[in-house]
């Protein structure tokens, strides 16, 4: 059996029951009950009593643990798990091989309270990914209980990263970033790290064929309170996935697709490679993540009425969910003012010296809504209106 990522990309289908970036815990709950009732086990409930499920597939002798959405506003991992679960249920040579080799445990949406209101932390304000040592949150207690219930041979920690991240040395967004977490402050490359590095090298080789120059390596700074660092320290090879921005894809449907393909790639190579650490050196050649993007930059803006000095405006979206809505909204705010010549943007507009004016004659300020005029241009929620409204 050969693995052809280009062919897989052509035929791969997303789970069609979910086509929004926002994922309601209630909708997920009903979906799992309706379609996968025989495969799920309720491992507990969140602080507000929302159920948290583990879905199990496969009957292999090796065990893999995947968990998603420990940060409530990071849905790509959960959606991609649903895509992968759909793929594994299909009768393909790749899915058969994976399910024969592994028992896969998916913890879908570890932080449903945070997911409901689109916030990183849990309902008590705890960042679950910084709670490994004290386990103050119910959610971390549940994750650790599952992780200690059997011997896991591989773990996947699934996240999203902001649109600010790019690929070092490239004018490209970091659509996907990967990490083999460190086990100590000196970032020693241990035998456990080599295994996850080797699998990331395989992901990089394959997925670079479908999204060239848009893959990066997340910082391996040691975080002693984080889950991945501690799982790796316990001897479980752990791979961090970060889903980032893809051009003109703020709802992350393309990102989700490539995230899912990367998961399938990792599972396939974990199945066929006898030595996961093989080619681990390639990991260090993956370009680093860089903080190098704004969502929008207006170049050459005149700020002062008494001189013609020009500056750049960096605009960044914040993401919100409004009660009763089924999808998030994007609220543009001024993030930076000044010389942004070393930064990129997902959209750049040359203001050509147009003068900035704000409502009620206010002065420009970091953090305010990006609603203003540039002479005859009207900017609403960061975007230049083409017509008067």
HELIX and SHEET records of a PDB file:
HELIX    1   1 UNK A    5  UNK A   11  1                                   7    
HELIX    2   2 UNK A   25  UNK A   36  1                                  12    
HELIX    3   3 UNK A   37  UNK A   39  5                                   3    
HELIX    4   4 UNK A   76  UNK A   89  1                                  14    
HELIX    5   5 UNK A   93  UNK A  101  1                                   9    
HELIX    6   6 UNK A  112  UNK A  117  1                                   6    
HELIX    7   7 UNK A  128  UNK A  130  5                                   3    
HELIX    8   8 UNK A  138  UNK A  147  1                                  10    
HELIX    9   9 UNK A  191  UNK A  207  1                                  17    
HELIX   10  10 UNK A  227  UNK A  233  1                                   7    
HELIX   11  11 UNK A  253  UNK A  272  1                                  20    
HELIX   12  12 UNK A  280  UNK A  285  5                                   6    
HELIX   13  13 UNK A  359  UNK A  361  5                                   3    
SHEET    1   A 8 UNK A  40  UNK A  45  0                                        
SHEET    2   A 8 UNK A  51  UNK A  57 -1                                        
SHEET    3   A 8 UNK A 102  UNK A 108 -1                                        
SHEET    4   A 8 UNK A  62  UNK A  68  1                                        
SHEET    5   A 8 UNK A 154  UNK A 160  1                                        
SHEET    6   A 8 UNK A 238  UNK A 243  1                                        
SHEET    7   A 8 UNK A 176  UNK A 179 -1                                        
SHEET    8   A 8 UNK A 215  UNK A 217  1                                        
SHEET    1   B 2 UNK A 165  UNK A 167  0                                        
SHEET    2   B 2 UNK A 289  UNK A 291 -1                                        
SHEET    1   C 4 UNK A 329  UNK A 338  0                                        
SHEET    2   C 4 UNK A 310  UNK A 320 -1                                        
SHEET    3   C 4 UNK A 293  UNK A 302 -1                                        
SHEET    4   C 4 UNK A 344  UNK A 350  1                                        
SHEET    1   D 4 UNK A 356  UNK A 358  0                                        
SHEET    2   D 4 UNK A 372  UNK A 374 -1                                        
SHEET    3   D 4 UNK A 377  UNK A 380 -1                                        
SHEET    4   D 4 UNK A 383  UNK A 384 -1                                        
END                                                                             
